[in-house]
Amino acid sequence: MAAADLTTVANLKQWLNISTTTDDALLARLVTACSTAIQNYLNRQFASASYTDNIDGEATNAIILGNYPVTAVASLTIDGIAIPSSTGTGVPGFVWDMYGVQLVPGLYQFTRGNGNITVSYTAGYAAIPLDLEQACIEFAALRYKERARIGIASQTLAGETVTYLNAAMPASVVSYLQQFKKVVPV
């Protein structure tokens, strides 16, 4: 399992009702490929990781970070000056939420500048949300089943015509993913 995989081969095999190990390498490759496709589509990563963002200051008291949900902020500097974490209500410094960092009004401000703010933080999920994992499972399962009909859009057998889905990502998977789409420009 690759670090950025959104599900496991075991979960995919359970969905497909496969009990043998014959296709495990293929299934692992599909999990990784579908996980990558989903994260590219959503323009974000989901596994918990450490990040350092250099951000342009806009003379505000809040900034949005490039990755979320934010789970910890290790350090914040503005124009090379280290800003402490606020230790209580009204105490100058910074506080954070799942999307960004805010300055407690008082001593500090995100001054205007190009890349003058540096934030080191941790963001992502310790456990992948179940609906996101299910989207990956269904996407990988579809790709697994499609290998028997690569390039075939429809097929007629015994007077019955079957038309196959011909989309990069099925609508059912996209519907799971909409809530996770990154819409904030970075």
ZIZICOR-V88916 format. One record per run of one state. SS is the DSSP state (a for helix, b for strand, c for the rest). FROM is the first residue (numbers start at 0). LEN is the number of residues. Records with the same first field share a line. If there is no record, write none. Layout:
# ZIZICOR-V88916
SS = FROM-LEN + FROM-LEN
This chain:
# ZIZICOR-V88916
c = 0-8 + 16-7 + 42-4 + 47-1 + 57-2 + 60-1 + 64-5 + 78-2 + 83-1 + 85-7 + 96-3 + 104-5 + 110-2 + 123-1 + 125-4 + 149-4 + 157-2 + 163-7 + 180-6
a = 8-8 + 23-19 + 129-20 + 170-10
b = 46-1 + 48-9 + 59-1 + 61-3 + 69-9 + 80-3 + 84-1 + 92-4 + 99-5 + 109-1 + 112-11 + 124-1 + 153-4 + 159-4
